[in-house]
Amino acid sequence: MEDIEKKWDELVFRLEKEMDDELTLKTILFLIGVQELGQGIKDFDKEEKTWLFHIAICKVLAPLGYYQFESIDEDGWPHYKELKNIEELGAKSQKNLMQKAIIKYFE
């Protein structure tokens, strides 16, 4: 567990240096969602922001067997199928899993 925390801190430090801003898990997921959508930086409405978080979560958890990519819709938004429910894990386990998955995403 310590190794993940160390890698997480190193990743956050590197990203904060690149972005010149303080980042949280939520901010990093938002950035991943924007990256995966591939439509560049723009103003997203509240619903689109929610979808960006969903895209990011699906993308980073897919290699761990939680989601499977299905398709991209006519507007360019990716869709995933849930394979395992992350909600079955406790809050701390969910956070650790997300950190591990994000680290893997950036490697």
C-alpha positions as CSV (number, residue, x, y, z in Angstrom):
1,M,0.0,0.0,0.0
2,E,2.9,2.4,0.8
3,D,4.2,1.9,-2.7
4,I,0.9,3.1,-4.2
5,E,0.8,6.1,-2.0
6,K,4.4,7.0,-2.9
7,K,3.7,6.6,-6.6
8,W,0.5,8.6,-6.3
9,D,2.3,11.5,-4.6
10,E,5.0,11.4,-7.3
11,L,2.3,11.4,-10.0
12,V,0.3,14.3,-8.4
13,F,3.5,16.3,-7.9
14,R,4.5,15.8,-11.6
15,L,1.0,16.8,-12.9
16,E,0.8,19.8,-10.6
17,K,4.2,20.9,-11.9
18,E,3.0,20.6,-15.5
19,M,-0.4,22.2,-14.8
20,D,1.0,24.8,-12.4
21,D,-1.9,24.2,-10.1
22,E,-3.0,22.0,-7.2
23,L,-4.7,18.8,-8.2
24,T,-7.1,16.5,-6.5
25,L,-8.2,13.0,-7.5
26,K,-11.4,14.5,-8.9
27,T,-9.4,17.1,-10.9
28,I,-7.2,14.4,-12.3
29,L,-10.2,12.3,-13.3
30,F,-11.7,15.4,-15.0
31,L,-8.5,15.8,-17.0
32,I,-8.5,12.2,-18.0
33,G,-12.1,12.5,-19.1
34,V,-11.3,15.5,-21.3
35,Q,-8.3,13.7,-22.8
36,E,-10.3,10.5,-23.6
37,L,-13.2,12.5,-25.1
38,G,-10.6,14.1,-27.4
39,Q,-12.6,17.2,-28.2
40,G,-10.1,19.6,-26.6
41,I,-10.6,22.1,-23.8
42,K,-13.9,23.9,-23.9
43,D,-16.7,24.9,-21.6
44,F,-18.7,21.8,-20.5
45,D,-22.1,22.0,-18.9
46,K,-22.8,20.3,-15.6
47,E,-24.2,17.1,-17.3
48,E,-21.1,16.9,-19.6
49,K,-18.8,17.2,-16.7
50,T,-20.6,14.3,-15.0
51,W,-20.1,12.3,-18.2
52,L,-16.4,13.3,-18.3
53,F,-15.9,11.8,-14.8
54,H,-17.7,8.7,-15.9
55,I,-15.6,8.3,-19.0
56,A,-12.4,8.7,-16.9
57,I,-13.5,6.2,-14.3
58,C,-14.4,3.7,-17.0
59,K,-11.2,4.2,-18.9
60,V,-8.9,3.8,-15.9
61,L,-10.8,0.8,-14.4
62,A,-11.3,-1.1,-17.7
63,P,-7.8,-2.7,-17.6
64,L,-8.7,-4.0,-14.1
65,G,-11.9,-5.7,-15.4
66,Y,-14.5,-3.2,-14.0
67,Y,-15.6,-1.8,-17.4
68,Q,-15.5,-2.8,-21.0
69,F,-15.4,-0.3,-23.9
70,E,-18.5,-0.7,-26.1
71,S,-18.7,2.1,-28.7
72,I,-18.4,5.8,-29.5
73,D,-21.7,7.6,-30.2
74,E,-22.5,9.9,-33.0
75,D,-21.4,12.9,-30.9
76,G,-18.0,11.3,-30.2
77,W,-18.6,10.3,-26.6
78,P,-17.3,6.8,-25.6
79,H,-19.6,4.3,-23.8
80,Y,-18.6,1.5,-21.5
81,K,-20.4,-1.6,-20.1
82,E,-20.0,-2.2,-16.3
83,L,-18.6,-5.7,-15.6
84,K,-18.0,-5.4,-11.9
85,N,-19.5,-3.0,-9.4
86,I,-16.9,-0.8,-7.7
87,E,-19.6,0.3,-5.1
88,E,-19.1,-3.2,-3.5
89,L,-15.7,-2.0,-2.2
90,G,-15.5,0.3,0.8
91,A,-14.7,4.0,0.4
92,K,-11.0,3.5,1.2
93,S,-10.6,0.5,-1.1
94,Q,-12.3,2.5,-3.9
95,K,-9.9,5.4,-3.4
96,N,-6.9,3.1,-3.4
97,L,-8.2,1.3,-6.5
98,M,-8.7,4.6,-8.3
99,Q,-5.2,5.8,-7.4
100,K,-3.7,2.5,-8.6
101,A,-5.7,2.7,-11.9
102,I,-4.7,6.3,-12.5
103,I,-1.1,5.6,-11.9
104,K,-1.3,2.7,-14.4
105,Y,-3.1,5.0,-16.9
106,F,-0.2,7.5,-16.8
107,E,2.5,4.9,-17.0
